[in-house]
Amino acid sequence: MSIIGWIILGLLAGAIAKVLLPGRDPGGLVGTTLIGIVGALLGGWISSRYLDRPISNDFYDTATWLAAIGGSLVLLIVYRLLFGNSRERR
């Protein structure tokens, strides 16, 4: 799968991660989308590098989707922990 495929997968994985973790995000829609893209790339890299699960060239591979969604969830949680309180009114 090319980098364009990973970006598209990341957009969808970011949306799924947002549905699984509802609430306000400090970055809004753009921030969540970027987290989804980076999370998909990170999840795919971790899966292929450390879990000995080679990434398939097939866009519809379940393991690829789980790695992308998992990476997006992890980044979204870390992002909320680091920057979650920055948009609250005082």
C-alpha positions in Angstrom: 0.0 0.0 0.0 1.4 3.4 -0.9 1.7 6.4 1.3 -1.5 7.8 -0.2 -3.3 4.6 0.9 -1.9 5.1 4.4 -3.1 8.7 4.5 -6.6 7.6 3.4 -6.6 4.8 5.9 -5.4 7.3 8.6 -8.3 9.7 7.8 -10.7 6.8 8.3 -8.9 5.5 11.4 -8.9 9.0 13.0 -12.6 9.2 12.5 -13.1 5.8 14.0 -10.8 6.7 17.0 -12.9 9.9 17.5 -16.1 7.8 17.6 -14.5 5.4 20.1 -13.2 8.3 22.3 -15.9 11.0 22.1 -15.3 14.4 23.7 -13.7 17.7 22.9 -10.3 17.6 21.3 -7.9 20.5 21.7 -7.1 20.5 17.9 -10.6 20.1 16.6 -11.3 18.4 13.3 -8.0 19.2 11.7 -6.0 18.0 14.7 -7.9 14.8 15.0 -7.4 14.1 11.3 -3.7 14.7 11.6 -3.6 12.4 14.6 -5.4 9.8 12.6 -2.9 9.9 9.8 0.2 9.9 12.0 -1.5 7.2 14.2 -2.1 5.0 11.2 1.5 5.3 10.1 2.8 4.7 13.6 0.5 1.7 14.2 1.6 0.2 10.9 5.3 0.7 11.7 5.0 -0.7 15.2 3.0 -3.7 13.9 5.6 -4.5 11.2 8.7 -3.7 13.2 8.0 -5.1 16.7 5.0 -7.4 16.5 6.4 -9.4 13.5 3.1 -8.8 11.6 4.0 -7.7 8.1 1.7 -5.1 6.7 -0.3 -6.4 3.8 -0.5 -4.5 0.5 -4.2 -5.0 0.6 -6.2 -2.0 1.8 -8.9 -4.2 3.3 -6.6 -6.3 5.6 -8.1 -6.5 9.1 -4.7 -6.4 10.8 -3.7 -3.3 8.9 -7.0 -1.6 10.0 -6.5 -2.6 13.6 -3.0 -1.3 13.7 -4.0 2.0 12.2 -7.0 2.4 14.6 -4.8 1.3 17.6 -2.1 3.8 16.7 -4.7 6.6 16.3 -6.3 5.8 19.6 -2.9 5.8 21.4 -2.0 9.2 19.9 -5.4 10.7 20.6 -5.2 9.6 24.2 -1.6 11.1 24.6 -2.7 14.3 22.8 -5.7 14.7 25.2 -3.5 14.1 28.2 -0.9 16.7 27.1 -3.1 19.4 25.6 -6.7 18.5 26.8 -7.0 21.3 29.3 -5.8 24.1 27.1 -9.2 24.9 25.6 -11.2 25.0 28.9 -12.6 28.3 29.9 -11.4 29.8 33.2 
